[in-house]
């Protein structure tokens, strides 16, 4: 879906394995970023405004997802599906 709609990549079939490897690496880095941001927020930043620990963890998950979403988009655009 990213290949055809988002980035309109027309890579030849011979290069598909390279593209898959790049895609996989960027995705794994995004997963690591997500975990690090989530752990960092829940460990080092106390819950704000008297929020419960569960609600604070959910907010941290939302922020971590945003960070990894931005990383994945930039990684796909400039490394995997570059023009």
N, C-alpha and C positions, 0 to 999 in steps of 0.2 A: 504494500500500500504506500509506504513512504517513497519507494522507488518510482512508482508510476505517477501518483497524484501529487504528492508534496513537493518532490524535487525534480520530477520529470526526467529521470535518468534513463539514458538509452545505451547502457553498457552492452558490449558484445558478450555473447555467451561464454567465451573463453575466460573472461575476467570476472565471472560470477563468483568463483571461489575466493578471489582476493577481496571482492566487495563484501562477501559474507564474513570473512575474517575481520575486516575493518569494522563492520557493523557489530559483530559480536564483542570485539574489544571495547568499542565506545559504550555499548550497553552494559558491560560488566563494570566499567569505570563509573557509569551512572548509578549502578546498584551500590557500589562502594561509597560514592558520594552521599547517596540517600542514607545509608546506615551511619556514616560518620556524622552527618548533620543531625540526624535524629538523636544519636547518642550524645553529641555535644550539647544540644539544646536541653535535653532532659536531665543531663548530668550537671552541667555547669551554669545553667540559667534557672533560677528558682521560679516557680509558678507565679505569674503576675496577677494582680487584681484579685487575689484570694481564690483563684481557680483551683478546682480539685486536681489531684495528681492525674486522674484518668483524662479529664478534659485537657489538661496541659500536654499530656502525651499525644492526644489526638491533634492538637494544634501544632505540635512539633512534627508530627507525621505529615501534616499538610504542608508545612514549610519545607521539610526535607523533600517531599515530592516536587514542589516548585523548583528547588535547586537542581534536582536531577533532571527534571523536564527541560530546563534551560540548557543544561550541559548536553543532554542528548540532542536537542535541536541544533545547537551550535556544532557539535561533533559530527552529526550526520551531514549538515550543510557544507562544512568546510573540509572534512576529511573523507567521508564515505561517498557522498554524492556531489563532489565538487565538479564544477563545470570544466 
